[in-house]
Structures are given as C-alpha cells and as structure tokens.
C-alpha cells in the first residue's frame, strides 16, 4: 500500500513539474551559420530586386599574406612518415618540400618516433583528397586532427 502511495505522489509531482516547464515557453534554436548567410542574402535580394544579384561563393577566400597574420586553428594534417630514424625523417621532409614547395611540412618527435606531417587543411575532406594523392609516393599515410596554421 505504501508503494502505491509513493508512486501516485511522484507521478503527480512530476506531472506538475513537466506542466510548469512547458508553460515557460522557451525554445532553443540551433542552426548552421550558413543558414543565416543564405537567409540574409535572400532577404537583401527580396528587398532590393533592382540590384544586381551577387553570388555566394563557398570557395576559400584568397588572402593577401603580406597583410595577414598566421593564427592557430583546429584542422587536419597528413602524416607521411613515422619512425625512430631522425635522419630518415629529415630526408623525407626535405624531399617533400622539394616536390611540393607550396605545402608546409612539419616534423615532431614523440618518443620513440619522429613524425612528418604535411599541410594545413581546414576540412577533413581536403586532407583526405591530399592523402589519396600522397599514397602513391609514401607508405602508411594517415590524416590526423590537430592545430594548424591559417592566414587571416
């Protein structure tokens, strides 16, 4: 009998609690920033139909490196070497820089291995595409998420 009373009490308590939570009328909205950009673009064109339509480009913007600064962001790099031989790691890093002068190559040491990672990719898909290219030249090529350098 005591258990039925407790069950009834807690049922009424939680029903009242849930009803009060619904009366508050709060809604949390979570949306991608691209949605806001597209909404603003559409609203601008609806308000000013006589203006020439601009296009939205999702391509990476071209940065003037003479005026920009390098900052760290979360991103991706492609590992092209991992091993205990420092000379081999330096050789692979130098070889890579000679073949790809426009791409950065970084060497790190985490005991007991040296690692050579290349690139500063902001998306995993970019890193994966580059990894596919490098698989023909290097063995054991992997994508890692880590801090990268980008120009702003």
PyMOL commands that set and color helices and strands:
alter all, ss='L'
color gray80, all
select helices_A, chain A and resi 2-23+33-47+86-99+124-134
alter helices_A, ss='H'
color red, helices_A
select strands_A, chain A and resi 70-83+105-110+113-121+142-151
alter strands_A, ss='S'
color yellow, strands_A
deselect
rebuild
show_as cartoon
